[in-house]
Amino acid sequence: MKRTVVPFGPQHPVLPEPLVLDLILEDEKVLDAIPTIGYIHRGLEMMVERVEYTEMGFVVERICGICSFMHGMGYCVSLETIMNIEIPERAAWLRLIWAEISRIQSHLLWLGLGADAFGFENLFMHCWRMREQILDIFEKTTGGRIIHSVNRIGGVKRDMSDTELAAILVQLQDLGKQFKKTANVFGTDPSIAHRLGGVGVLSMEDARAVDCVGPMARASGIATDTRLIGANYYDRIELEPVVETAGDCLARVVVRMREIDQSIDIIRQAIDKMPKGEGMPLETKPRGNPMGEVFTRLEQPRGEVLYYVKANGTKNLERFRARTPTFANIPAMIKLVKGCELADVPNIILTIDPCISCTER
């Protein structure tokens, strides 16, 4: 039977970013997929040789707009570890709150893109309408809707008053009630079940074999979540990984929907437990230049991200490296695409929540 090579990307209607795949087809069945990484490489990791470590955080934030806050947080945590800086308690709680708000907006964005990919325009609009409310919270509290620049080595730049935090919690809980109606559509609509149910099944054994991370792993029954190591005040939060066992595209949707409610509850716990009052210290100023190296792990919306920072005692870092969750999940994506129907390729690719700007730095 004749085989055909079909290029998928870098420009494609369902792709939010330029991913390049060469699909080897036999009729409508995909026999193999060959990814090409580096299409939008920007050389951000090389910039540490020219940008001072105190300013490099602004560059790291621009690895990706959707993950902007947590990229900045990961960089600052790495430098704080090297320089043995203990940040103020209120600053740590504020970081946790912003990180979970970031998770909510990322999942809402992805759910909208997924709905758009299988032709449910109304559902796409509902998800992105709710995401706009999250971006409004970011804009009010950080000054930016996408790039926030509130993380500093030693703490955070801005505070949120107790009254403001209470109002944000009410707004998020109202959003959670709105989202239940949208989640019900995802869970009960027969056309969605037909397009996603039983498609792109990744077993627990296969998920372990390819070392996938984040919602991709949790949808295959693996209870993994970097927040469980307890760093960055997550040890003070009641948290259980959101796990599904079906391992298909629909399970990956359900995991992210459930994590939205979980993040709202985490924010509630953080607001209850953080110290109250105005004018508390938010930053411990770093002294001197960093010397040493460190690995830092965070749970981004897409999964575990690793940062490696090496400092040599000068104002410029010697090495900065980020391994993002999309990069870790590409082997799983390739495994799922092999053997599937051509029409299912877009949905399978989108269910790993690809962030190509994170992957190609």
Number of C-alpha atoms within 10 A of each C-alpha: 5 6 13 15 15 14 15 19 16 16 13 14 11 16 19 16 16 19 22 21 19 16 22 20 21 17 13 14 18 24 19 20 23 13 16 12 15 15 13 15 13 13 9 16 16 14 17 22 15 11 16 15 22 16 14 22 23 21 17 25 24 22 23 21 17 23 23 22 26 26 30 25 26 26 25 24 28 21 28 21 18 19 20 12 18 16 20 16 16 22 24 21 20 22 20 21 21 21 22 22 22 23 25 24 24 23 24 24 20 22 26 23 26 24 20 17 17 16 13 15 14 11 20 21 15 18 22 18 14 20 20 15 15 23 17 14 19 20 15 13 20 20 15 15 17 19 20 20 20 20 27 27 26 24 28 23 14 17 19 15 14 15 9 13 19 15 12 19 16 13 14 25 16 11 18 19 11 13 19 14 12 16 18 10 13 20 16 10 10 12 13 17 15 11 15 22 17 15 22 26 23 24 18 17 12 16 24 15 11 16 13 26 27 29 31 31 31 26 29 26 21 24 16 19 21 18 20 16 12 12 14 15 15 18 12 12 17 10 16 12 18 21 24 22 17 18 25 23 26 25 27 25 24 19 23 27 22 15 20 23 18 19 20 21 20 20 24 20 15 20 20 12 13 15 13 12 10 10 8 13 14 20 22 17 13 18 8 10 18 22 16 15 19 15 16 18 19 22 21 25 24 23 24 22 24 18 19 17 21 20 21 14 13 13 19 21 25 18 16 20 16 22 17 25 26 26 19 19 23 18 16 25 25 16 18 22 25 19 16 20 17 19 12 18 19 18 23 22 22 20 23 26 26 23 23 24 22 22 21 20 21
